[in-house]
Amino acid sequence: MTTRTETDNMGSIKIDDKHHWGAQTERARTFFNYPTPMPTNLIKNIALVKQAAAHANSQLGLLDPDKAHAIQEVAQEIIDHKHPQAFPLPVWISGSGTQCNMNINEVIANLANLKLGHQKGSNTPIHPNDDVNKSQSTNDIFPTAMHITSATMLHDQLLPALQSLSESLSKKSRQWQDIIKIGRTHLQDAVPLTLGQEFSGFVSQLEANQQRLQANLPELYQLCLGGTAVGTGLNAPNAYAQKAIAWLAAQTQLPFTEAPNKFALQASHDCLVSVMGDLKRLAVTLFKIVNDLRLLGSGPRCGLGELNLPKNEPGSSIMPGKVNPTQCESIAMICAQVMGYDVAVSIAGSGGHLQMNVYKPLIIYNICESITLLASSCVHLKNFTVDTIEPNLEHINQHLNNSLKLVTALNPYIGYDKASQLAHYAYQHHTTLEEANQILKMLPMAQFKKLIDPKNLV
């Protein structure tokens, strides 16, 4: 192994020369030797912030244009995922994310110096702190990247997937608006509704989730860039944040703005806690939907059997011909995981002390994981279940015609007690409501049939 020696304020350290990182990253690899890599999207967006900082510093005459160009060029390579092996640090590092920020600073400095004809580790002419990190602190860079990452992932991944799933369910709701079926409350027979109405409830739930997630975006668009260590802006010149954030808005095509109070965004992450809470809410909604689908599709002969779920793959290693609601099960597990992530983020969000919340990597990791998993869940549920699901009209009609809860429609005409008597008689004597009414003579048969006609009850 060919090594080189790099130094930081702790002294010198040997690094395998094939690596592009520097001394601080090498130390961190030893002291934070955990699994769970830092989210790729976060690395990309920290590099994007480095580009913005270099642009602003150059515009203000604080950074040589050649240096700024080299920093931006290497940062773009990181954004384009050309150096995936250069970022070895896990989520479980300093709660501010300092080692992650320095990892990126060192990689950019070393690669930029190579482009300018110098050696890795020379810190010449570009220094990881003095140039790449100019006008910055981890304490404003990392939360800025957290907001950008959350906003872009919501905008680009989750909201479109959620919209597509909602449209697919809405299409089924319209198609099935006239299919009358029995309702169920407490897992017991209830009054009827249409299958379209049942699915419209799913659509409305998803639409409410969309609205909640979109409502978080304006606060996510506020960035604390320029706050440096504690929010006062020490070492960040006037107009730096304004120029850098304007550049970020132009690059991302999202309306990022300078936060009105940077102390709040660096010391706490209430906005991100809210985002995670709404991701949990979506998980709760999807959990209800997939569990309903697998209940309605249970069978095929000895369950409810009102929906024919797609037959995607064999369901048993021992029972031939068995097919299981595997998409629903996999998504239910994802939803449970996201609910757990929310608990961790709630604890982390409440863990800020004075001017620093020291759970930043955990918060953004859980949000990234949740968005990725939920977006994938929406795509899978749409493509592999909702688009191809079909009603089992035979079972639907059998359950509807066999239900005793249609008797509810008689309450206004014969009263609750007599309606109960009719239902109990039918149940105890294994007859239909119509046969029970013929014997008990609660209502004239013509009126009875009209009153309990399911078409009049939905």
BELPE-V387168 format. One record per residue. N is the residue number from 1. RES is the residue in one letter. PSI is psi as a letter, one per 40 degrees, with the letter a starting at -180 (NA if undefined). Layout:
BEGIN
n={N	N}
res={RES	RES}
psi={PSI	PSI}
END
This chain:
BEGIN
n={1	2	3	4	5	6	7	8	9	10	11	12	13	14	15	16	17	18	19	20	21	22	23	24	25	26	27	28	29	30	31	32	33	34	35	36	37	38	39	40	41	42	43	44	45	46	47	48	49	50	51	52	53	54	55	56	57	58	59	60	61	62	63	64	65	66	67	68	69	70	71	72	73	74	75	76	77	78	79	80	81	82	83	84	85	86	87	88	89	90	91	92	93	94	95	96	97	98	99	100	101	102	103	104	105	106	107	108	109	110	111	112	113	114	115	116	117	118	119	120	121	122	123	124	125	126	127	128	129	130	131	132	133	134	135	136	137	138	139	140	141	142	143	144	145	146	147	148	149	150	151	152	153	154	155	156	157	158	159	160	161	162	163	164	165	166	167	168	169	170	171	172	173	174	175	176	177	178	179	180	181	182	183	184	185	186	187	188	189	190	191	192	193	194	195	196	197	198	199	200	201	202	203	204	205	206	207	208	209	210	211	212	213	214	215	216	217	218	219	220	221	222	223	224	225	226	227	228	229	230	231	232	233	234	235	236	237	238	239	240	241	242	243	244	245	246	247	248	249	250	251	252	253	254	255	256	257	258	259	260	261	262	263	264	265	266	267	268	269	270	271	272	273	274	275	276	277	278	279	280	281	282	283	284	285	286	287	288	289	290	291	292	293	294	295	296	297	298	299	300	301	302	303	304	305	306	307	308	309	310	311	312	313	314	315	316	317	318	319	320	321	322	323	324	325	326	327	328	329	330	331	332	333	334	335	336	337	338	339	340	341	342	343	344	345	346	347	348	349	350	351	352	353	354	355	356	357	358	359	360	361	362	363	364	365	366	367	368	369	370	371	372	373	374	375	376	377	378	379	380	381	382	383	384	385	386	387	388	389	390	391	392	393	394	395	396	397	398	399	400	401	402	403	404	405	406	407	408	409	410	411	412	413	414	415	416	417	418	419	420	421	422	423	424	425	426	427	428	429	430	431	432	433	434	435	436	437	438	439	440	441	442	443	444	445	446	447	448	449	450	451	452	453	454	455	456	457	458}
res={M	T	T	R	T	E	T	D	N	M	G	S	I	K	I	D	D	K	H	H	W	G	A	Q	T	E	R	A	R	T	F	F	N	Y	P	T	P	M	P	T	N	L	I	K	N	I	A	L	V	K	Q	A	A	A	H	A	N	S	Q	L	G	L	L	D	P	D	K	A	H	A	I	Q	E	V	A	Q	E	I	I	D	H	K	H	P	Q	A	F	P	L	P	V	W	I	S	G	S	G	T	Q	C	N	M	N	I	N	E	V	I	A	N	L	A	N	L	K	L	G	H	Q	K	G	S	N	T	P	I	H	P	N	D	D	V	N	K	S	Q	S	T	N	D	I	F	P	T	A	M	H	I	T	S	A	T	M	L	H	D	Q	L	L	P	A	L	Q	S	L	S	E	S	L	S	K	K	S	R	Q	W	Q	D	I	I	K	I	G	R	T	H	L	Q	D	A	V	P	L	T	L	G	Q	E	F	S	G	F	V	S	Q	L	E	A	N	Q	Q	R	L	Q	A	N	L	P	E	L	Y	Q	L	C	L	G	G	T	A	V	G	T	G	L	N	A	P	N	A	Y	A	Q	K	A	I	A	W	L	A	A	Q	T	Q	L	P	F	T	E	A	P	N	K	F	A	L	Q	A	S	H	D	C	L	V	S	V	M	G	D	L	K	R	L	A	V	T	L	F	K	I	V	N	D	L	R	L	L	G	S	G	P	R	C	G	L	G	E	L	N	L	P	K	N	E	P	G	S	S	I	M	P	G	K	V	N	P	T	Q	C	E	S	I	A	M	I	C	A	Q	V	M	G	Y	D	V	A	V	S	I	A	G	S	G	G	H	L	Q	M	N	V	Y	K	P	L	I	I	Y	N	I	C	E	S	I	T	L	L	A	S	S	C	V	H	L	K	N	F	T	V	D	T	I	E	P	N	L	E	H	I	N	Q	H	L	N	N	S	L	K	L	V	T	A	L	N	P	Y	I	G	Y	D	K	A	S	Q	L	A	H	Y	A	Y	Q	H	H	T	T	L	E	E	A	N	Q	I	L	K	M	L	P	M	A	Q	F	K	K	L	I	D	P	K	N	L	V}
psi={h	h	i	i	h	i	i	a	e	e	a	i	i	h	h	h	e	e	i	e	i	a	d	d	d	d	d	d	d	d	e	g	g	i	a	g	i	i	h	d	d	d	d	d	d	d	d	d	d	d	d	d	d	d	d	d	d	d	d	e	e	e	h	h	d	d	d	d	d	d	d	d	d	d	d	d	d	d	d	e	f	e	f	d	e	e	g	e	i	i	d	g	a	i	e	e	e	d	d	d	d	d	d	d	d	d	d	d	d	d	d	d	d	d	d	e	e	i	i	i	e	d	f	h	e	h	h	d	d	d	d	d	e	h	e	i	i	d	e	d	d	d	d	d	d	d	d	d	d	d	d	d	d	d	d	d	c	d	d	d	d	d	d	d	d	d	d	d	d	d	d	d	d	d	d	f	d	e	h	h	i	i	i	h	i	f	e	i	i	a	i	i	i	i	d	d	d	d	d	d	d	d	d	d	d	d	d	d	d	d	d	d	d	d	d	d	d	d	d	d	e	h	i	e	h	e	e	b	d	e	e	e	e	h	e	h	i	i	e	d	d	d	d	d	d	d	d	d	d	d	d	e	f	i	f	i	i	h	h	d	h	e	d	d	d	d	d	i	f	d	d	d	d	d	d	d	d	d	d	d	d	d	d	d	d	d	d	d	d	d	d	d	d	d	d	d	e	i	b	e	d	e	a	d	f	e	i	h	i	i	g	d	i	i	e	i	e	d	h	h	e	h	h	i	g	d	d	d	d	d	d	d	d	d	d	d	d	d	d	d	d	d	d	d	d	d	d	d	d	e	e	i	h	b	e	h	h	f	f	d	d	d	d	d	d	d	d	d	d	d	d	d	d	d	d	d	d	d	d	d	d	d	d	e	c	d	d	e	i	i	i	g	d	d	d	d	d	d	d	d	d	e	i	e	e	e	d	d	e	e	d	e	d	e	i	d	d	d	d	d	d	d	d	d	d	d	d	d	e	f	i	i	d	d	d	d	d	d	d	e	f	d	i	i	d	d	d	d	d	d	d	e	h	d	d	e	e	NA}
END
